[in-house]
Amino acid sequence: MKDKKIINTLFREKPFMMIVSLYEKDSIYASSLAKLVDCTYSHVVKVLKEFSKHGLVEFKKQGRIKKVILTKKGKELARHLKIALDVLS
């Protein structure tokens, strides 16, 4: 396996919910995502940087604010995670 860090990051509750929440939204601000998954802004930014490093998300700047969107790779992964979540619910 190339990088176990992304596995350790992704399969924790908050990061898992972040990527599923991003899948359910078209784009979102990091601060809104933090409220949505009930965690701190700094934690969200840290996780998003890790996701970005692995090509799962990208940032689109709108003025002074950055929106977070899933890449094609991120959408594919998020779709599978959403299916898994639905099966378990």
Secondary structure as the mmCIF struct_conf table of DSSP 4:
data_model
#
loop_
_struct_conf.conf_type_id
_struct_conf.id
_struct_conf.beg_label_comp_id
_struct_conf.beg_label_asym_id
_struct_conf.beg_label_seq_id
_struct_conf.end_label_comp_id
_struct_conf.end_label_asym_id
_struct_conf.end_label_seq_id
HELX_RH_AL_P HELX_RH_AL_P1 LYS A 4 LEU A 10
TURN_TY1_P TURN_TY1_P1 PHE A 11 PHE A 11
BEND BEND1 ARG A 12 ARG A 12
HELX_RH_AL_P HELX_RH_AL_P2 GLU A 13 GLU A 24
BEND BEND2 LYS A 25 ASP A 26
STRN STRN1 ILE A 28 TYR A 29
HELX_RH_AL_P HELX_RH_AL_P3 ALA A 30 VAL A 37
TURN_TY1_P TURN_TY1_P2 ASP A 38 ASP A 38
HELX_RH_AL_P HELX_RH_AL_P4 TYR A 41 LYS A 53
TURN_TY1_P TURN_TY1_P3 HIS A 54 GLY A 55
BEND BEND3 LEU A 56 LEU A 56
STRN STRN2 VAL A 57 GLN A 62
TURN_TY1_P TURN_TY1_P4 GLY A 63 ARG A 64
STRN STRN3 ILE A 65 LEU A 70
HELX_RH_AL_P HELX_RH_AL_P5 LYS A 72 LEU A 88
#
